[in-house]
């Protein structure tokens, strides 16, 4: 591993609202593996090239070229570079009240990976360049702050744009697996968001949780099969991946108010 970094911790004034502690560039190798329980730092890392894995707060990610990952104070995380295609990355470590405000105002809670962020590469490169200049610490922090805020603003704007479509993308994912199992963990991994975030943003648009929406769609599919096919009740239960026919009938009656068989007779008569 080759790592070039500047350590500014000895120069920090504890009263500063934004403290830049470390800035660096790392050429990882197959041995690169960092583990931090209850981290004492905030960091933004930009992947110039390569790939690897990040596990943070129970979530798993695979950051690659042009991605940014965020490491938060207090989080439990570990990350390691791919042995065959190791990371080359730029990074900045920062703390302070202003840092906390930026995080709270600009980053969605429990989101740690931001993909395809190539436009911010220039801000990370400038942060590294500024850190290497022979200038007073206070001047360096002021100049880095401009770039750091630009990175946060870019992330926020990207998230807002993505979130405008996120509930619809979740809905399409759920619609596509009505005849299979519901798996919130898999859905969250696909979307790169936490469970709470997925649930809340979906509910804010559709006034129902993803799970309840999924159950309702299963019932709608069952109604269609009962009305338009001659499949047996057991076959429909199996096709929609209910545990058994009895459980399917119980769920259907609870949702519709009558058994599947009565529903079929009623719709056929109508």
C-alpha positions as CSV (number, residue, x, y, z in Angstrom):
1,X,0.0,0.0,0.0
2,X,1.1,3.5,-0.8
3,X,-0.4,6.3,1.2
4,X,0.3,10.0,1.2
5,X,-1.5,12.1,3.8
6,X,-1.2,15.2,5.9
7,X,-2.0,15.1,9.6
8,X,-3.3,18.4,11.0
9,X,-4.4,17.2,14.4
10,X,-1.6,19.1,16.3
11,X,-2.7,22.4,14.7
12,X,-6.3,22.1,15.6
13,X,-8.0,24.7,17.8
14,X,-10.8,23.0,19.7
15,X,-13.0,26.0,19.4
16,X,-13.0,25.8,15.5
17,X,-16.4,24.9,14.1
18,X,-14.8,22.8,11.4
19,X,-11.6,20.9,12.1
20,X,-9.8,19.2,9.2
21,X,-7.8,16.4,10.8
22,X,-6.4,14.4,7.9
23,X,-6.4,14.6,4.1
24,X,-4.8,12.0,1.9
25,X,-4.5,9.8,-1.1
26,X,-4.3,6.0,-0.9
27,X,-3.2,3.4,-3.4
28,X,-4.5,0.3,-1.6
29,X,-3.3,-3.3,-2.0
30,X,-4.7,-6.7,-1.3
31,X,-3.9,-6.3,2.4
32,X,-5.9,-3.1,2.9
33,X,-8.5,-3.7,5.6
34,X,-9.7,-1.1,8.2
35,X,-11.9,-2.0,11.2
36,X,-13.3,0.7,13.5
37,X,-15.8,0.1,16.3
38,X,-17.5,3.2,17.5
39,X,-15.5,5.4,15.1
40,X,-14.2,8.8,16.4
41,X,-14.1,10.4,12.9
42,X,-16.2,11.6,10.0
43,X,-14.7,10.9,6.6
44,X,-15.7,11.3,3.0
45,X,-13.8,9.0,0.6
46,X,-13.8,9.2,-3.2
47,X,-12.9,6.2,-5.3
48,X,-10.7,7.1,-8.2
49,X,-10.4,3.5,-9.3
50,X,-10.8,-0.1,-8.2
51,X,-13.4,-1.7,-6.0
52,X,-13.9,-3.1,-2.5
53,X,-16.4,-3.6,0.3
54,X,-17.8,-1.5,3.1
55,X,-19.8,-2.8,6.0
56,X,-21.3,-0.1,8.2
57,X,-24.1,-0.2,10.8
58,X,-25.3,-3.5,9.5
59,X,-25.3,-2.5,5.9
60,X,-23.1,-3.9,3.1
61,X,-21.8,-1.9,0.1
62,X,-19.4,-2.4,-2.7
63,X,-17.9,1.0,-3.5
64,X,-16.2,1.3,-6.9
65,X,-14.9,4.0,-9.3
66,X,-16.6,7.4,-9.0
67,X,-18.5,6.4,-5.8
68,X,-18.3,8.3,-2.5
69,X,-18.6,6.6,0.8
70,X,-19.3,8.3,4.1
71,X,-17.9,7.2,7.5
72,X,-19.7,8.7,10.5
73,X,-18.6,9.4,14.0
74,X,-20.0,6.7,16.3
75,X,-20.5,4.2,13.6
76,X,-19.2,0.6,13.6
77,X,-17.6,0.0,10.2
78,X,-15.0,-2.0,8.3
79,X,-13.8,-1.6,4.8
80,X,-11.4,-3.4,2.6
81,X,-10.0,-3.2,-0.9
82,X,-10.5,-5.9,-3.5
83,X,-7.4,-8.1,-3.9
84,X,-7.4,-8.2,-7.7
85,X,-8.6,-4.6,-8.3
86,X,-7.6,-2.5,-5.3
87,X,-8.9,1.0,-4.6
88,X,-7.1,4.2,-5.4
89,X,-8.9,6.8,-3.4
90,X,-8.9,10.4,-2.0
91,X,-10.2,11.2,1.4
92,X,-10.7,13.9,4.0
93,X,-11.3,13.5,7.8
94,X,-13.2,16.2,9.6
95,X,-15.1,16.9,12.8
96,X,-16.7,19.9,14.6
97,X,-20.1,21.6,15.1
98,X,-20.1,22.8,11.5
99,X,-19.3,19.3,10.3
100,X,-22.2,18.0,12.3
101,X,-24.5,20.6,10.8
102,X,-23.4,19.8,7.2
103,X,-24.1,16.1,7.9
104,X,-27.5,16.7,9.4
105,X,-28.6,19.1,6.8
106,X,-27.2,17.6,3.6
107,X,-26.9,13.8,4.1
108,X,-29.9,11.5,4.4
109,X,-29.8,9.5,7.7
110,X,-28.3,6.1,7.6
111,X,-27.1,6.4,4.0
112,X,-23.4,5.8,3.5
113,X,-22.8,5.2,-0.2
114,X,-23.4,7.7,-3.1
115,X,-22.8,6.2,-6.5
116,X,-21.6,7.7,-9.8
117,X,-20.4,11.0,-8.3
118,X,-17.8,11.8,-11.0
119,X,-18.5,15.6,-11.0
120,X,-17.1,15.9,-7.4
121,X,-13.8,14.4,-8.3
122,X,-12.4,17.9,-8.9
123,X,-13.4,19.0,-5.3
124,X,-11.6,16.1,-3.8
125,X,-8.5,16.7,-5.9
126,X,-8.5,20.3,-4.9
127,X,-8.8,19.4,-1.2
128,X,-5.7,17.2,-1.5
129,X,-3.8,19.8,-3.4
130,X,-4.6,22.5,-0.9
131,X,-3.6,20.2,2.0
132,X,-0.1,19.9,0.5
133,X,0.5,23.7,0.1
134,X,2.7,25.5,2.6
135,X,0.0,27.8,4.0
136,X,-1.3,28.5,7.5
137,X,-3.8,25.9,8.9
138,X,-6.6,28.5,9.2
139,X,-6.2,29.5,5.5
140,X,-6.1,25.8,4.5
141,X,-9.3,25.1,6.4
142,X,-11.1,28.0,4.8
143,X,-10.2,26.9,1.3
144,X,-11.0,23.3,2.0
145,X,-14.4,24.2,3.5
146,X,-15.5,25.7,0.2
147,X,-14.8,22.4,-1.6
148,X,-16.3,20.3,1.3
149,X,-19.5,22.3,1.2
150,X,-19.6,21.9,-2.6
151,X,-19.4,18.1,-2.1
152,X,-22.2,18.1,0.4
153,X,-24.4,20.2,-1.8
154,X,-23.8,18.0,-4.8
155,X,-24.7,14.9,-2.7
156,X,-27.9,16.5,-1.4
157,X,-29.0,17.6,-4.9
158,X,-28.3,14.1,-6.2
159,X,-30.3,12.5,-3.4
160,X,-33.2,14.8,-3.9
161,X,-33.3,14.0,-7.6
162,X,-33.0,10.3,-6.9
163,X,-35.6,10.4,-4.2
164,X,-38.1,12.0,-6.5
165,X,-38.2,8.6,-8.3
166,X,-37.3,6.3,-5.4
167,X,-40.8,5.4,-4.2
168,X,-41.7,4.5,-7.8
169,X,-38.6,2.4,-8.1
170,X,-39.5,0.6,-4.9
171,X,-43.0,0.1,-6.1
172,X,-41.8,-1.4,-9.4
173,X,-39.4,-3.8,-7.5
174,X,-42.3,-4.9,-5.3
175,X,-44.6,-5.3,-8.3
176,X,-42.1,-7.5,-10.1
177,X,-41.8,-10.0,-7.2
178,X,-45.5,-10.4,-6.3
179,X,-45.2,-14.1,-7.2
180,X,-42.2,-14.6,-5.0
181,X,-41.0,-13.9,-1.5
182,X,-40.9,-10.4,0.1
183,X,-37.4,-9.6,1.3
184,X,-36.9,-6.1,2.7
185,X,-33.1,-6.7,3.3
186,X,-32.7,-7.5,-0.4
187,X,-34.7,-4.5,-1.4
188,X,-32.6,-2.2,0.7
189,X,-29.4,-3.7,-0.7
190,X,-30.7,-3.1,-4.2
191,X,-31.6,0.5,-3.5
192,X,-28.5,1.2,-1.2
193,X,-30.7,2.7,1.5
194,X,-31.5,1.7,5.1
195,X,-34.7,-0.1,6.1
196,X,-36.1,2.9,7.9
197,X,-35.4,5.2,5.0
198,X,-37.0,2.9,2.5
199,X,-40.1,2.5,4.6
200,X,-40.5,6.2,5.4
201,X,-40.0,7.5,1.9
202,X,-42.4,4.9,0.4
203,X,-45.0,5.5,3.0
204,X,-44.7,9.3,2.5
205,X,-45.9,8.8,-1.1
206,X,-48.2,5.8,-0.9
207,X,-49.5,6.1,2.7
208,X,-48.6,2.4,3.3
209,X,-45.5,0.5,4.1
210,X,-43.7,-1.5,1.4
211,X,-44.7,-4.7,3.2
212,X,-48.4,-3.9,3.3
213,X,-48.3,-2.7,-0.3
214,X,-46.7,-6.1,-1.2
215,X,-49.4,-8.0,0.7
216,X,-52.2,-6.0,-1.0
217,X,-50.7,-6.7,-4.4
218,X,-50.7,-10.4,-3.7
219,X,-54.4,-10.2,-2.8
220,X,-55.1,-8.3,-6.1
221,X,-53.2,-11.1,-8.0
222,X,-55.2,-13.7,-6.1
223,X,-58.5,-12.0,-7.1
224,X,-57.4,-12.0,-10.7
225,X,-56.6,-15.7,-10.7
226,X,-59.9,-16.5,-8.9
227,X,-61.9,-14.5,-11.4
228,X,-60.2,-15.3,-14.7
229,X,-58.7,-18.8,-14.3
230,X,-59.7,-22.2,-13.2
231,X,-56.7,-22.7,-11.0
232,X,-57.4,-24.4,-7.7
233,X,-57.2,-22.5,-4.5
234,X,-54.2,-24.6,-3.5
235,X,-52.5,-23.8,-6.9
236,X,-53.1,-20.1,-6.5
237,X,-51.7,-20.2,-2.9
238,X,-48.6,-22.0,-4.2
239,X,-48.2,-19.7,-7.2
240,X,-48.2,-16.6,-4.9
241,X,-45.8,-18.3,-2.4
242,X,-48.1,-18.5,0.6
243,X,-47.1,-21.1,3.1
244,X,-50.1,-23.3,2.4
245,X,-53.7,-23.2,1.2
246,X,-55.1,-22.6,4.7
247,X,-52.8,-19.6,5.4
248,X,-53.7,-18.2,2.0
249,X,-57.4,-18.5,2.7
250,X,-57.0,-16.9,6.1
251,X,-55.1,-13.9,4.6
252,X,-57.5,-13.5,1.8
253,X,-60.6,-13.6,4.0
254,X,-59.0,-11.1,6.4
255,X,-58.3,-8.7,3.5
256,X,-61.4,-9.2,1.4
257,X,-64.1,-10.3,3.9
258,X,-64.9,-13.6,2.4
259,X,-63.1,-16.9,1.5
260,X,-61.4,-17.4,-1.9
261,X,-64.0,-19.9,-2.9
262,X,-66.9,-17.5,-2.1
263,X,-65.1,-14.7,-3.9
264,X,-64.8,-16.9,-7.0
265,X,-68.5,-17.9,-6.9
266,X,-69.6,-14.3,-6.4
267,X,-67.5,-12.9,-9.3
268,X,-68.4,-15.7,-11.6
269,X,-72.1,-15.0,-10.9
270,X,-71.7,-11.3,-11.5
